[in-house]
Each structure stands twice: as C-alpha cells, then as structure tokens.
C-alpha cells in the first residue's frame, strides 16, 4: 500500500504531552493583557516539542498559520515537506499538521494531493497560509523564478500556490500558477522564492487577490501579482505595468540584496488592495513599501526597537482600534533566543513613536540552529467577548525550536476560550447580530463584502462566511 494512503488513514493522532505554559507572567501595558496559552518548545516544554510529528524534520517544517475549521474552531496549521523513503529512493511530500489552538493537542497529519496524486518535491510545502476568506493554501520553494541559460534568460518558471479543498483527505486544487511578463525577463530579475504572502481570495471567487514575494539573492526586487474577483492574474507592481518592482531604499541603508530567505507581508485593508507591504530580509529590518517601490516607513524612525539584522518575519494586527506590529527579534543566537516583539505602532500606524509591549516568549523558544531557515511563523485570530471587548490569539513558531500561543486582550477583555471552548454557549435570540472583520473592527451588516467575519449575538460569538 502506498504510504500516502497509510498517512491519510491515520486521521486523528493524539498529542503525547499535556499542555504546558512558558511559566512567565506578562505585565499589562496600557491596560492590554498577555497570557501564554501553551508552548511546545526547547526552553519550557522539550517533551512537548519532541512529541510533535514534524520536530525531527525541523529543516523541512518551516512555517505555521491559523485557520478556522467548518465549526469555526481555530487550528494552528504547520506545513512541512515530509521525507518518505521507499526502497532506495526518497522524496518530500507536502504535509500539513493540525493542532487545536486552545489545548495544543495534535489532531491530525494529512498529506496533500492534486488530482489524486501526492504533491511532492524539494521543500514542496515551504509555506502555509490562510487568506482573507479562510482558504487554507500552501506553496513550495522555487530555486529560480526565471530559467537561465548561463547569463541569459531562456524562459520563466511557474510559481504555484495550492488551495486545500478537503482537510480530511488532503485533496487540493491549483489556485495560481504565476509567471512574470516577458518585459521582466532579465538576468537581474531572477531570484529564489522561499516565502510569499497572499492577501484577499486566492480562488478569486469571492474577492480580489494580491501575491507579493521578496526573492532571495536577486537584488532588492519584489515580485507582485494581482487579480480582480473572477479575473485573471497579472502584474501588480508600478501600477500593474510590471511584475518586478525595484526597491532603491532599504534599512539599514545601502543593501543590494535581501539575502537569504526574505519575507514579505501585505498590509490588510477591507478592499484587499495589497498596495502596501513589508519586506524583511536577511540583510535588512522590516520596512514598509508601496507597489511603486517607495519606502514609506522603517526602523530608521525607531532604532532602539529595531530587531537584529539576520532574522526575518513581520506581521500586523489591530486591537481596540490600535495598530500593532509583530516581528522576529533574533534567531537562536539571541539572548533570549527566538523571540518575537509585539509593539503598538505610532500615530498614523508609523514606526515613529511605536511602543514595545512584550517580547514572546520571555525566555525564548530555543537556541538550536534550524539550518538557517530563519522564518518565524506568526498568525493572529480575533476573539471578541460577550461585552464587545476585543482580544486575539497569537501564534509564534520557529522551526527546530518551538511553537507557542498567546492570548492578548484590550482592557477588560474576558477570554471566551478560557473555559476551553472556542465559542460562548449562551445566545439571546432577540439580540441584534453584530459583525466584525478578522482585524476585530465592527462592520456594517448591510455593506458586507464576501469573506470571513466574527459575529456576536447577545453573549454568543461565532464565525460566519459571507458569500
């Protein structure tokens, strides 16, 4: 029997360790609270880390995201390229692991397929993500966007993004096969793709979508693609004229390449425009750009809060109307190692005037090299409580070191998950239904666009997909 079938048949797998916290108390800042829900890491819970199905394949288990199942229960999803050996040959198979965000219990490990055949190849599930419509997607590593014949370009490869259609069987569809326009085919436009970001609807059925990539070892360039709802993919950079954007300004200044394993993060807005994005390279700190290549903010405005150059990863969220940035502070050489920083941005969501709230975990996740993959998975899900106060669950993951979940809330927030359930149990049928987007911002029910929303009716909160 094929190992694919054996793995799919495994279905549910039990976590072999009890949930353990990092043991730290995080002081409230401006009334905002932070508490660790659980960790599986090398510092506070090594047995929990070792029990994870991808722990021994750390170099090929690089990213994590948050996704809601059909019942609205949030899962931590870790993507990895699982090496399976059959006879004298071995290959990497795209595999996702689903973990309950509340308990930390590993629920299942599922191998991904396309048209009934396993998706496989070198680092074939290098990144996993969830778009603005709760579509779970993943993409693989690509050695070069352009086909090179010596110093000459001979063609363009397809950067493929897969949508997970069935989390029980692993059945997937090819959501995008992205190429660069021929006008962008030049030797200085080629680069390796490690990670990307997806904003909007990767299926294009319920909304538009943007994909941004900061390629490695290809200069300070950015690949960008966009599509309207029910449209076709085309170039996104410089007004949609080019697929390659050229970045002149960096922080620190004067960098000529992003270096190894750079990351991009698209700033979310209600229209999924994808017009602003961060790039965090191995040679740079996170900086904010527009699709015309202009820098509009960087840690030059907050040098005392800047991360160490040589670690990659950045994200954003909004809580109680305040904008926050989350970014990797350092890798396994840090003191403590493998932390993320949570900061409130300054006026107008700028770097200037930003304030650090916490570094998580306080003791770090671990200090063991992950072969230089560098990227920390950062994910956020909002949970309003019965009184309308806002909170989030934040996941941080660093391959070969650990995985942790934190509950962060505005002043007065009562975590609706504290009793171990994802939704409140009591509803007032006569109460009005209120809608919030995934950033926790209240939205008008009469003007909803397609997407995933959090709803509150009386004292019950749940999640709803609007089509």
N, C-alpha and C positions, 0 to 999 in steps of 0.2 A: 504494500500500500504506500502511496506517496506520502512523504512527510507533511505535505500541505494538508492532506485530509486528516492526518493524525493531530496536527496542531489545531485545526478548526474544530475537530470533535472534542478537544479538551474543554472548550467552552469556559465554564466558571472554574477559577482556581483560587484557592484560599490564601490569604496573607498569612505568613507563618509567624508574624510578630505582632504584639499588641501595640496600639498607638502610643507613641512617646512624644512628649513635647521637648523643646530645647532647654527647658528649665529656667528661662530668663523672664524677668519682669520688665516690661517696657513702659516707661513713664508716659503719661498723657502729655500731648503737646497741643496747645491752643484748644484743649478740650477733646481732641481726637485721641482715640484709644487704639492700641495694637496688642494683639494676643496671638501667640502661636497655637495653632490647632493641632498640628502634629509634624514630626520630622522623621525621615529615614535618611540618616547621614553618618559621616565618619566621626563626627565630634560627639553628638549626643545619643545616637542610636545606630551603632555599627551593625548590630544584628539585624535591624530592620532594613538597612541598606543592602546587606548581603543577601537578604531574602527576596529582593526584587528580581524579577526574571531577566532584567537587562543589565544587572550590576556587573556581571562578569564580562559583558561585551561593551564596556563603557565607551570605547573609542568609536563605536558604531551606534550608540544611543545618545543622540546629541541635543534633542530639543523636547520641550513639553508645551502643552497648551491646555485651555479649559474649554469644555464643550458640554452642552445640555442634552440629555437623552430624551426620548419621547415622553417621559413622565415629568420632564422639567428638572430632573436631578442632575446636578453638576458633577462632571467627572474630570479628573486630571488624565490627560492622554499623553503618553510618551511614545514617540516614534523612534524605531531603531531598525537597522538593517541586520537581521539575524542570520548569522553564518550557519549554514547547514551542510554537512558533509555526507555525500553518498558515494560509496566506493572510494575511488581515488580522486574524485573531484568535489569541490565545494563552491558554494555561491552564497550571495547575500540576498535574503528575501525580505521584502517590505513588510514590517510587522508593527502593530500598534498594541499598546498595553493600556487598559482602562482601570483607573483607580478611583475609589469613592473619595470625594473631596472632604467629606465630613469625618470619616473614620480612618482613612488611609488604607483601607482594605483593597488589595488587588482583586479585581473581579474577573477579568478575562484577558487573554492574549490572543490576538487574531491576525492571521496572515492575509495580506491584501492580494486581490486578484483582478485581472482585467479580461473580460470575455472568457472566464473560467480558468485562465492560466495565471500562475503566480507572477507577480511583479517582482523582478529580481535584477541584480546588477550591483556594481560597486556603489555603496552608500545610497541605495535606491530610496530610502526614506530618511534623508538627511534632515528634513524639517517637516514638522507637523504644525497645522494652524487651524483656526476657526474663523470664518468670515463673518460679516455683519448680519447674515441671515441664518446663522447657526449651521452652516455647511462645514463639515469636517474635511480638510484637504491635507495633502502632503506632496512634497516634491523631493527630487533627488539631487545629488551633486552632479555638476557638469564640468568636465575638465576644461572646456573652452567653448565659448558661445559661437565663435567663428571657426570654420575649417581652414587650417593653414597648410600651405604647401611651401615649406621653407619660410621666407619672409612675406610671401604673397597669400592673399585670401582667395580660397577656391570655392567657398560656399558658406552656408550658415546652418548650424545645428538647431534642433527644436528643443526649447526648454519646456518640459512637460509638467503640468500640475494635475494631480488626480483628485477627484472628489470621492469620498467614501459614501457609497449608496446604502450599504447594509452592514451595520457594525457587528452583526452576528456571524455572517458568512464571510465578510471581508470583500464583498463584491464592490468594485469601483468603476467609475467612468472617467474617461479622459476629458477634463474640463477645459484645458487650454494647452495648445502646442505652439509656443510663442517663438517667433523669429524676428530678426532685425531687418528693416528695409535695406535694399541694396545700396542706397546712398550712405549707409552707415558701415559698409563693409570696408574697413581699413585696418591695417595692422595695429594701430594704436587704439582700436575699439574692441579688441579681443580681450577676454578675461575669463577667469574661472568663476563659476557660480557655486557658492556654498549655501547661501541663505537668501530668501526673498521675503517680501511682505505682500499680503493681499488685503485690499480694502473694498468693501461692497459685497456683491454677489458673484462668486466665482462661476456660477452657472449662467449668469446673465438673464435669468428668467424673471427675477423679482426686482432687479435694480442694476445699476451700472457697476463697473469694477475697475480697479487700478491695481497693477502689479509693479512694484519697484524692487530693483536689485542693485546692490553695490558690488560689482565683481572684484575678485581678488587679483592682485598682481597685474592689473591692467591700467595703471594710472588712476587718477581721481575722476573716474567717469561713473555714470549711473545709467542703467537700462530702465526704461519705463514703457509700459504698455497700458492702454485703456480701452474700454468698450462701453457703449451705452446699453441700456436694457434692451434685450433682444437684438443687439447689434453684433458687430464683428470686431475682433481685436485689431488694434492699430497702434502706431507710435504715440507716446504720451508726452515726450519732452519738447520744450520750446514751442508751446502752442500746438503740439501734435504733429509738428513737421518732422521730428526726428525720434528715433528710438533710443539714441545715445545722448545723454546730457553731459556736458563737460563742466566740471567744478573747478573754479580757479582759487577760491579762498578756503582754507582749512584752519582748524585749531587742534594742535599748535600750527602756526603758520608755516607755509613753505613746503608742505608734504607733496610729493609727486606720485604717490601710490597709497591706496588704502591699506596695503599689506595683506596679511593672511586673514581669511575668514571674516571679512567685514559684514556688518549687518545694516539693514535699513528698517525703519519703522514709519509708516504713513500716519499722519495726524488725522484722526477720525472727525468727521462732521456729519450732520444729518443727511446731506446730499451725496455723501461718499465721493467727493470731488477728487481726493487724492492730490490736491495741489501743493501740499506741504509735507515734508518728510524729513526724518532724521537720518543721518549716516553716522555710524560709529565704527571706525576702522581700527586695525591693529596699530597703526601709526598715529591715530587721532583720537580725540574725545568726541562725544556726541555733539553734533551741530545741526541746526535746523536750516533746511533749504526749501526753495520753491522749484517748480518744474522748469523754470527758465535757467536754473543753475545758480541763482543768487543765494548767498548765505544771509539769513535774517536773524540769527542768534547762535551763540556758542558760549562755552565756559570761559571765554575771554572776559565775560561780564561777571563771572563768579569763580575766579581762580581758586579760592580757598575751598570750594566744594567739588572741584574737578576730580574725576577718577584718575587712576594711574593709566597712562598710555600703555596699551598692550593687552587690554581686556575689552571685549565687545558685548554690547547688549543694552537696549534702551526701550522704554515704553512710556505711555502716558495714561492717566485716568482722571476723572473729575469726581469730586466728592463734596456734597453740600455746596455746589456751585464753585468750588475752589479747584484750580488745576494743579495736578501733581505730576511729577516726572519720576520714573524709577529707572535706575541704571546700574550696571555692574561696576563695582568699586575696584576690584583687583581679582587676580586669579589665585592659584594655590600658593603663591609666594607672599600673599598679603598677610597683614597682621591685624585682625584675624583674616584667615584666607576665605576666598569665595563668598563674598558678601555682596548684597545689593543695597543701594541707598534709596530711601524714599524722601523726596523733597517737595515742598509746596513751591510752585513757580511764582515769580514776582508779578507785578501789575501788568495786565495785558498778556499773561502767560509767557513772560520773558524770563531769561536767565538772570537778569539783573534783579537783585532783591530776593532771590529764592532763599528758602529756609529749609535746612535739613531737619527732618523729624526723627527718623530711625535708620540704622543700618541693620540688616537682617541676613541671617541670624546674628545675634550679638556676638556669639563665639565662632561664627563662620560655619561652613558646611564641611570643610575638609581641606587638606593641603597636599593631596596626591595628584601628580600630573595626569592630565587626561589626554596626553599625546598632542597637546596644543590646539584642541578644537575650539576652546576659548568662549564659546557662546553660552550664556545662561538663559534658559527658558524663563520667560516672565509672562504671566497671564493674570487677568482680572475678571471677576464676575461680581455684579452688584446685587445686594440683598436689602431692599427697604424693609423696615419693621412695621408693626401694626399701627404705629403712630405717625408713620411717614418719614421717620429718620432714616438716613442712608448709611449703608456700610458696604464693604467689599470683602471678598476673599481674594487673596493674592498668593499665587504660587511662584516659587523660585526653584529652579532646577539647574544643577551644574554636573555634567556627566563625570562619572568616576568619583564624585564627592557627596552628592546628596540632593534631596527633594524635600521641600517644606511648604506648608500652607499657613498663611496668617490672616486673621480677621481684623480688619481696620474699620473703625466707625466714627461718624461725626459725634459731637457731644450729645449724649442722651440716647444713642442708638442701642437697642436691645437685640442682640444677635438672634434672629429667628431660628438659626441652626443649633443654638446652644444645647437644646434638648436632644440633638442627634437626628433631627428631621430637616428636610430641605424646605418644607412649606409649613406655614401656620395652619392649624387644624380647624379654626373656627371662622365661619363666614357669616356676614349679615346679608341675607338675600335682598334686603331693601336698600342696602348701601350702594352708592354710585361706584362704578368701576373706574379706577384711575390708571393711567398708562405712564410708564417710564421707559426711556430708551436704555440701552445697555450701559450707558455712562451714568445712569441714575437720574437723569433730567426729566422732569414731568413734561409730557407732550399732550397736545390736544387730540382727543379721541376722534374728532371729526376730520382731522387732517393727517391721519396716519399714512405713512408710506409703507410699502411692503417691507417686512423684516421681523426680527425677534424683539419682543417687548416684555417688560415686567409689569404685571398687573396687580392692583391691590383693591380688594373689595371688603370693606369693614376691617376685620383683623386677619384676613387671609391674603397671602401673597402667592403668586404663581407666575408662570411664564407662558406667553402666547405668541404664536407665529401669525402675522398678518400677511395675507397673500393678495 
